[in-house]
């Protein structure tokens, strides 16, 4: 399991984990997933990690840079013909995904 935590200030904290569950790579989002957290995640590896699912149940905030990272990290699944799962998204995550028009790019599991 890989974990990235970023805390720029006490008001900005969040993290991203990449775990394997039932043979599937799953990104787990926690707290505020903003530009600071995404920059730390992207700095940790030079290539996308090919996640097939995103667990967003613990995310309290997702900004546009976070959404772009999710799209990049799950692009390989879409290229292979699978629709990545967006698992238990919080209201904040669901709202951004829908407003950005990205909802059709995920199979939402509530």
C-alpha positions as a Python dict, from the first residue, in 0.01 Angstrom:
ca = {
    (1, 'X'): (0, 0, 0),
    (2, 'X'): (122, 349, -86),
    (3, 'X'): (10, 644, 121),
    (4, 'X'): (56, 1013, 54),
    (5, 'X'): (-43, 1266, 317),
    (6, 'X'): (-10, 1639, 266),
    (7, 'X'): (-67, 1899, 530),
    (8, 'X'): (13, 2249, 410),
    (9, 'X'): (-173, 2409, 702),
    (10, 'X'): (-403, 2273, 969),
    (11, 'X'): (-696, 2382, 750),
    (12, 'X'): (-571, 2182, 452),
    (13, 'X'): (-525, 1815, 513),
    (14, 'X'): (-600, 1511, 310),
    (15, 'X'): (-446, 1205, 164),
    (16, 'X'): (-451, 944, -106),
    (17, 'X'): (-379, 572, -67),
    (18, 'X'): (-340, 312, -340),
    (19, 'X'): (-446, -31, -216),
    (20, 'X'): (-534, -362, -373),
    (21, 'X'): (-878, -499, -290),
    (22, 'X'): (-993, -827, -444),
    (23, 'X'): (-728, -799, -715),
    (24, 'X'): (-827, -441, -807),
    (25, 'X'): (-614, -129, -755),
    (26, 'X'): (-823, 121, -557),
    (27, 'X'): (-743, 485, -487),
    (28, 'X'): (-872, 583, -143),
    (29, 'X'): (-929, 953, -85),
    (30, 'X'): (-932, 1109, 263),
    (31, 'X'): (-1015, 1458, 381),
    (32, 'X'): (-953, 1754, 155),
    (33, 'X'): (-806, 1636, -174),
    (34, 'X'): (-683, 1962, -322),
    (35, 'X'): (-389, 2085, -525),
    (36, 'X'): (-143, 2037, -238),
    (37, 'X'): (-241, 1673, -189),
    (38, 'X'): (-246, 1604, -564),
    (39, 'X'): (100, 1761, -610),
    (40, 'X'): (240, 1537, -335),
    (41, 'X'): (75, 1231, -491),
    (42, 'X'): (208, 1309, -837),
    (43, 'X'): (557, 1380, -705),
    (44, 'X'): (565, 1034, -547),
    (45, 'X'): (570, 858, -887),
    (46, 'X'): (639, 962, -1243),
    (47, 'X'): (370, 747, -1406),
    (48, 'X'): (-3, 694, -1344),
    (49, 'X'): (-83, 395, -1125),
    (50, 'X'): (-377, 250, -1325),
    (51, 'X'): (-645, 234, -1058),
    (52, 'X'): (-970, 59, -1151),
    (53, 'X'): (-1173, 209, -865),
    (54, 'X'): (-1185, 514, -641),
    (55, 'X'): (-1311, 497, -282),
    (56, 'X'): (-1424, 853, -209),
    (57, 'X'): (-1625, 781, 105),
    (58, 'X'): (-1381, 962, 335),
    (59, 'X'): (-1320, 1263, 108),
    (60, 'X'): (-1468, 1585, 242),
    (61, 'X'): (-1353, 1800, -50),
    (62, 'X'): (-1229, 1748, -405),
    (63, 'X'): (-1112, 2031, -628),
    (64, 'X'): (-1070, 2038, -1006),
    (65, 'X'): (-708, 1930, -987),
    (66, 'X'): (-815, 1632, -777),
    (67, 'X'): (-1080, 1538, -1031),
    (68, 'X'): (-828, 1562, -1314),
    (69, 'X'): (-594, 1331, -1118),
    (70, 'X'): (-878, 1079, -1073),
    (71, 'X'): (-947, 1085, -1446),
    (72, 'X'): (-578, 1032, -1522),
    (73, 'X'): (-535, 755, -1267),
    (74, 'X'): (-837, 563, -1400),
    (75, 'X'): (-777, 624, -1772),
    (76, 'X'): (-614, 283, -1824),
    (77, 'X'): (-930, 109, -1700),
    (78, 'X'): (-1142, 301, -1951),
    (79, 'X'): (-896, 226, -2232),
    (80, 'X'): (-926, -145, -2152),
    (81, 'X'): (-1306, -124, -2181),
    (82, 'X'): (-1388, -115, -1809),
    (83, 'X'): (-1575, 167, -1641),
    (84, 'X'): (-1392, 254, -1319),
    (85, 'X'): (-1600, 249, -1002),
    (86, 'X'): (-1652, 561, -793),
    (87, 'X'): (-1730, 400, -458),
    (88, 'X'): (-1943, 572, -194),
    (89, 'X'): (-1862, 928, -299),
    (90, 'X'): (-1933, 1199, -46),
    (91, 'X'): (-2180, 1468, -142),
    (92, 'X'): (-1894, 1710, -220),
    (93, 'X'): (-1724, 1463, -453),
    (94, 'X'): (-2049, 1366, -626),
    (95, 'X'): (-2136, 1730, -683),
    (96, 'X'): (-1803, 1815, -849),
    (97, 'X'): (-1805, 1501, -1066),
    (98, 'X'): (-2158, 1578, -1185),
    (99, 'X'): (-2099, 1952, -1237),
    (100, 'X'): (-1785, 1881, -1441),
    (101, 'X'): (-1974, 1636, -1663),
    (102, 'X'): (-1749, 1349, -1557),
    (103, 'X'): (-2021, 1126, -1409),
    (104, 'X'): (-2048, 910, -1726),
    (105, 'X'): (-1678, 825, -1688),
    (106, 'X'): (-1743, 631, -1367),
    (107, 'X'): (-1979, 361, -1244),
    (108, 'X'): (-2099, 514, -918),
    (109, 'X'): (-2147, 264, -636),
    (110, 'X'): (-2333, 412, -339),
}
